[in-house]
Amino acid sequence: MSTASTAKTHDFDIEDVEFLRHGDTPFQARLYKPKGTGPFPIMVDLHGGAWCNQDRTTNTLFAETLARSGVTVVALDWRMPPVAAYPASLADINYGIRWAKSKAESLKGRADRVGIYGVSSGGHQAMLGAMRHADPRYASLKLAGGYDARVACAVLVWPVIDPASRFRHAKRLIAGGGKYPPQIDSVIPSHIKFWGDEAAMEEGNPVGILERGEAVDLPPVLYVQGGTDIVHPRPDLERFVAAYKKRGGDLDLALYDGEGEGFIRNKESKAAPLALEHIVAFVKGRLG
C-alpha cells in the first residue's frame, strides 16, 4: 500500500462509535486517532458509491495515510437510498461535522481545525455541504453546544462536481455504444435513486450554485483528478475551477496526466503516492 512520505510517522488507533441515530437505526463513525499528545488536525471522511453504496470503511487508504501523518480522521456513515434520498445524507454529514467539533478535545484536536474530504459522490457532498454549511435543510438535526458545520478546508478526490452534467454524460456514452468504463452503467439508476430528477441534480450542483451567484462559503479546496478520467467529465472540472476562482475561492488543482478514474487506489500507478503526498501536504498546510 502506497502512503505519503511525511516528516514524522504516527502509529494510530481505529475505533467505531455511534455518532447519530435515526429511530432504532444507529450510524457509525470510524475514528482514526494518531498516538501522541496532539493537537492534531481533524478531517471528516466521506465515501463514494454514487450516493447509494459503500460505507465508512471504503476510504481506508486515504484515512490511514492521513492518520500516519498525524491527522485524526472521522469517517462517516449516513442515510442513503432506499432508506432516504437527497437531502438526507447532507443533513447527516452536516451533523457529523458538528459532532466531530463537539468531540475535538477527546480526538486530541481543535474545533477550529476541522476539514473535510470526499471521493467521487463523497467529493460532491463534501463541496456541497461546505458551501452550504448553514442551509436549514442540511443543518436540521439538532446538536447541543452551538457548533456549526463550517470547514477550514476541503479535499475533493475525483468528485461528481456537476451531478446533472454527469447524468447526461452517462446517457450519451450508453446511447453511443462502444467501450466505456463499467461504472457508467450504474450512474443513471444511482442518480435517479438519490436525486429523483434532473431539477434536483441542478439544485444541488456546486457548479450551478456558483454560476447562479448563490451566497456560499468558499473554503480552501484541493481538487484531485486523473487527466483521462471518463467517469468524472473534464469539462465539469474546468467549469467548477473557473467558477470557484471567479468567486474568489482559493483552489489548488492537482491534475495527473494519463491517470484514469480511481488511480490513487491503483498500486501500479506512479502518480498515486504523489497524489497522497499532495493531499497530506495540503491538509497539514491548511490545518497545521
C-alpha positions as CSV (number, residue, x, y, z in Angstrom):
1,M,0.0,0.0,0.0
2,S,1.4,3.4,-1.0
3,T,1.4,6.1,1.6
4,A,2.6,9.6,1.6
5,S,6.1,10.3,2.9
6,T,6.0,12.7,5.9
7,A,8.5,14.1,8.3
8,K,7.0,12.0,11.1
9,T,5.1,8.8,11.0
10,H,2.5,8.2,13.7
11,D,1.0,5.0,15.0
12,F,-2.8,5.2,15.3
13,D,-5.8,3.6,16.8
14,I,-9.0,2.7,15.0
15,E,-12.4,2.8,16.8
16,D,-16.0,2.6,15.6
17,V,-18.5,4.7,17.6
18,E,-22.2,5.6,17.1
19,F,-22.4,9.3,16.3
20,L,-26.1,9.5,15.2
21,R,-29.3,7.6,15.4
22,H,-32.5,7.8,13.4
23,G,-35.2,5.9,15.2
24,D,-33.8,2.5,16.0
25,T,-31.0,2.7,13.4
26,P,-27.5,3.7,14.6
27,F,-25.0,5.3,12.3
28,Q,-21.3,4.8,12.9
29,A,-18.2,6.9,12.6
30,R,-14.8,5.2,12.2
31,L,-12.2,7.1,14.1
32,Y,-8.5,7.0,13.1
33,K,-6.7,8.5,16.1
34,P,-2.9,9.2,15.9
35,K,-1.0,8.3,19.0
36,G,0.6,11.3,20.8
37,T,-0.4,14.4,22.6
38,G,-1.6,16.5,19.6
39,P,-3.4,18.7,19.0
40,F,-4.0,17.0,15.6
41,P,-5.9,18.4,12.6
42,I,-9.3,16.7,12.1
43,M,-10.6,15.6,8.7
44,V,-14.1,14.3,8.2
45,D,-14.1,11.5,5.6
46,L,-16.9,10.9,3.0
47,H,-17.0,7.8,1.0
48,G,-18.2,7.5,-2.6
49,G,-20.5,5.0,-4.2
50,A,-22.7,7.2,-6.4
51,W,-24.6,8.4,-3.3
52,C,-26.2,4.9,-2.9
53,N,-23.5,2.5,-1.9
54,Q,-20.3,1.9,0.2
55,D,-19.7,2.9,3.8
56,R,-17.2,4.4,6.3
57,T,-14.7,1.7,5.5
58,T,-14.3,2.5,1.8
59,N,-11.6,5.2,2.1
60,T,-9.2,3.2,4.3
61,L,-6.2,4.1,2.1
62,F,-6.8,7.8,2.5
63,A,-7.7,7.6,6.1
64,E,-4.7,5.6,7.1
65,T,-2.4,7.8,5.1
66,L,-3.6,10.9,6.9
67,A,-3.6,9.2,10.3
68,R,0.1,8.2,9.8
69,S,0.9,11.8,9.0
70,G,-0.7,13.0,12.3
71,V,-4.2,13.8,11.2
72,T,-7.3,12.5,13.1
73,V,-9.9,11.1,10.6
74,V,-13.6,10.8,11.3
75,A,-15.1,8.5,8.6
76,L,-18.9,8.7,8.5
77,D,-21.9,6.5,7.6
78,W,-25.2,8.2,6.7
79,R,-28.6,7.6,5.2
80,M,-28.7,6.5,1.6
81,P,-31.4,5.2,-0.8
82,P,-33.6,3.3,-0.5
83,V,-33.8,4.5,3.2
84,A,-33.6,8.2,2.3
85,A,-32.8,10.3,-0.7
86,Y,-31.4,13.8,-1.1
87,P,-31.0,15.9,1.1
88,A,-31.0,13.4,4.0
89,S,-27.3,12.5,3.5
90,L,-26.3,16.2,3.6
91,A,-28.2,16.5,6.9
92,D,-26.3,13.5,8.4
93,I,-23.0,14.8,7.1
94,N,-23.6,18.3,8.5
95,Y,-24.4,16.8,11.9
96,G,-21.3,14.6,11.6
97,I,-19.1,17.7,11.2
98,R,-20.7,19.4,14.2
99,W,-20.3,16.1,16.2
100,A,-16.6,16.0,15.3
101,K,-16.2,19.5,16.5
102,S,-18.0,18.7,19.7
103,K,-15.6,15.8,20.3
104,A,-12.5,17.7,19.2
105,E,-10.9,17.6,22.7
106,S,-11.3,13.8,23.1
107,L,-10.0,13.4,19.5
108,K,-6.9,15.4,20.6
109,G,-7.8,18.1,18.1
110,R,-9.4,21.6,18.0
111,A,-12.9,22.5,16.8
112,D,-11.4,25.3,14.6
113,R,-9.1,22.9,12.8
114,V,-11.7,20.6,11.1
115,G,-11.7,20.0,7.4
116,I,-13.4,17.5,5.1
117,Y,-12.6,15.3,2.2
118,G,-14.6,13.0,-0.1
119,V,-14.2,10.7,-3.0
120,S,-16.4,10.7,-6.1
121,S,-20.0,11.3,-4.9
122,G,-18.4,11.9,-1.4
123,G,-16.4,14.7,-3.0
124,H,-19.6,16.2,-4.3
125,Q,-21.2,16.0,-0.9
126,A,-18.1,17.4,0.7
127,M,-18.2,20.5,-1.5
128,L,-21.9,21.0,-1.5
129,G,-22.1,20.7,2.3
130,A,-19.1,23.0,2.8
131,M,-20.6,25.7,0.5
132,R,-24.0,25.5,2.2
133,H,-23.0,24.6,5.7
134,A,-25.8,26.8,7.2
135,D,-28.5,25.7,4.8
136,P,-31.6,24.9,7.1
137,R,-32.2,21.6,5.3
138,Y,-28.7,20.4,5.9
139,A,-28.4,21.8,9.4
140,S,-31.8,20.4,10.5
141,L,-30.5,17.8,13.0
142,K,-30.1,19.4,16.5
143,L,-26.8,19.1,18.5
144,A,-26.1,20.8,21.7
145,G,-23.1,23.1,22.0
146,G,-23.7,25.7,19.3
147,Y,-21.3,24.2,16.8
148,D,-21.7,24.9,13.1
149,A,-20.6,22.8,10.1
150,R,-18.2,25.3,8.6
151,V,-15.0,23.6,7.5
152,A,-11.5,25.0,7.3
153,C,-10.6,23.2,4.0
154,A,-12.0,20.6,1.6
155,V,-10.2,17.9,-0.4
156,L,-12.2,16.7,-3.5
157,V,-11.0,13.4,-4.9
158,W,-12.4,13.0,-8.5
159,P,-15.7,14.4,-7.3
160,V,-19.0,14.3,-9.2
161,I,-18.9,18.0,-9.1
162,D,-21.8,18.5,-11.5
163,P,-24.4,15.7,-11.0
164,A,-26.7,16.9,-13.8
165,S,-23.9,17.1,-16.3
166,R,-22.5,13.7,-15.3
167,F,-26.0,12.2,-15.6
168,R,-26.3,13.5,-19.2
169,H,-22.7,12.4,-19.9
170,A,-23.5,8.8,-18.9
171,K,-26.7,8.8,-21.1
172,R,-24.6,9.9,-24.1
173,L,-21.9,7.3,-23.5
174,I,-24.5,4.5,-23.2
175,A,-26.5,5.7,-26.2
176,G,-23.3,5.9,-28.3
177,G,-22.4,2.3,-27.7
178,G,-18.8,1.3,-27.9
179,K,-16.4,0.9,-25.0
180,Y,-16.8,2.9,-21.8
181,P,-16.0,2.3,-18.1
182,P,-18.3,-0.3,-16.5
183,Q,-19.2,2.2,-13.7
184,I,-21.2,4.2,-16.2
185,D,-23.9,1.5,-16.3
186,S,-24.7,2.3,-12.6
187,V,-24.6,6.1,-13.0
188,I,-28.1,6.6,-14.3
189,P,-30.1,4.4,-11.8
190,S,-28.0,5.7,-8.9
191,H,-28.6,9.4,-9.9
192,I,-32.3,8.7,-10.1
193,K,-32.4,6.9,-6.7
194,F,-30.7,9.7,-4.9
195,W,-31.9,12.8,-6.7
196,G,-35.2,11.8,-8.2
197,D,-35.0,14.1,-11.2
198,E,-32.7,16.5,-13.1
199,A,-34.2,19.5,-11.4
200,A,-32.9,18.3,-8.1
201,M,-29.5,17.5,-9.6
202,E,-29.3,21.1,-10.8
203,E,-30.4,22.5,-7.4
204,G,-27.6,20.5,-5.6
205,N,-25.0,21.2,-8.3
206,P,-21.9,23.1,-6.9
207,V,-21.0,24.4,-10.4
208,G,-24.5,25.8,-11.0
209,I,-24.6,27.2,-7.5
210,L,-21.5,29.2,-8.1
211,E,-22.6,30.3,-11.6
212,R,-26.0,31.4,-10.3
213,G,-24.4,33.6,-7.7
214,E,-25.8,31.9,-4.7
215,A,-24.3,33.1,-1.4
216,V,-22.0,30.4,-0.2
217,D,-18.9,29.7,1.9
218,L,-15.7,29.2,0.0
219,P,-13.1,27.2,2.0
220,P,-9.7,26.5,0.5
221,V,-10.0,23.5,-1.9
222,L,-7.7,20.8,-3.2
223,Y,-9.2,19.2,-6.3
224,V,-7.5,15.9,-7.3
225,Q,-8.3,14.0,-10.5
226,G,-6.8,11.9,-13.2
227,G,-6.4,13.6,-16.6
228,T,-8.0,10.8,-18.5
229,D,-10.9,10.2,-16.1
230,I,-14.0,9.4,-18.2
231,V,-16.3,8.7,-15.3
232,H,-15.9,12.3,-14.0
233,P,-16.0,14.6,-17.0
234,R,-13.1,17.0,-17.5
235,P,-15.4,19.9,-18.7
236,D,-17.3,19.8,-15.4
237,L,-14.0,20.1,-13.5
238,E,-12.9,23.0,-15.7
239,R,-16.2,24.9,-15.2
240,F,-16.0,24.4,-11.4
241,V,-12.4,25.5,-11.1
242,A,-13.1,28.6,-13.2
243,A,-16.3,29.5,-11.3
244,Y,-14.7,28.9,-7.8
245,K,-11.8,31.1,-8.6
246,K,-14.0,33.8,-10.2
247,R,-16.0,33.9,-6.9
248,G,-12.7,34.5,-5.0
249,G,-12.2,30.9,-3.8
250,D,-8.7,29.5,-3.1
251,L,-8.4,26.3,-5.2
252,D,-5.4,24.0,-5.8
253,L,-5.9,21.8,-8.8
254,A,-3.9,18.5,-8.8
255,L,-4.5,17.0,-12.3
256,Y,-2.5,13.9,-13.1
257,D,-2.0,13.4,-16.8
258,G,-2.5,9.9,-18.1
259,E,-4.3,8.7,-15.0
260,G,-7.9,7.5,-15.0
261,E,-10.7,7.2,-12.5
262,G,-9.6,5.8,-9.2
263,F,-5.9,6.0,-9.9
264,I,-4.9,6.6,-6.3
265,R,-6.1,3.1,-5.4
266,N,-4.1,1.5,-8.3
267,K,-0.9,0.0,-6.9
268,E,0.7,0.2,-10.3
269,S,0.1,4.0,-10.6
270,K,3.3,6.0,-10.2
271,A,1.1,9.1,-9.6
272,A,-0.7,7.6,-6.7
273,P,1.9,8.2,-4.0
274,L,2.4,11.7,-5.4
275,A,-1.3,12.5,-5.1
276,L,-1.4,11.2,-1.5
277,E,1.6,13.3,-0.6
278,H,-0.2,16.3,-2.1
279,I,-3.3,15.6,0.0
280,V,-1.3,15.3,3.2
281,A,0.7,18.5,2.5
282,F,-2.5,20.5,1.7
283,V,-4.2,19.3,4.9
284,K,-1.2,20.0,7.1
285,G,-0.6,23.3,5.4
286,R,-4.2,24.5,5.9
287,L,-4.9,22.9,9.3
288,G,-1.4,22.9,10.8
